[in-house]
Amino acid sequence: MSRTLTISDELAAALEAKRQQADMPSIDVAAELLLADALALDSENLEDLGLSVEALRAFIAEGEASGPAEPWNPEKDFDEVRRRFAASKTK
C-alpha cells in the first residue's frame, strides 16, 4: 500500500538535508527509512537502557546541534582521561 503525505516546507528541507547526508537515492526513501526507524524506536523498551524516547530525542538533537563530527584523536582523548584520573586522585 502506498500513501502520500503532506509535510511542511521546513520538514521537507530537513529531510532533504538528511537524505543528502546519508546519500539516499530519493526523499521518499529517506522519509520511509526515518519513519520506520522512529516507529521501531517508539516500540522498543528504552526504559531498560534508562532512557525515554524523549530523552533519546533530546540527545540526538544536542548532537546534531553541536555541528559535524570531528576526526578521533586518540592522543588528545587519552590525555583528557589521564587528566581526569589525576584530578580524581587529588580529591
Residue pairs with C-beta under 8 A, 6 or more apart in sequence:
5 31
7 15
12 27
15 27
15 30
15 31
15 34
16 27
16 30
18 24
18 30
18 34
19 26
19 27
19 29
19 30
22 30
24 30
24 33
41 53
41 56
42 53
46 52
46 53
46 56
51 59
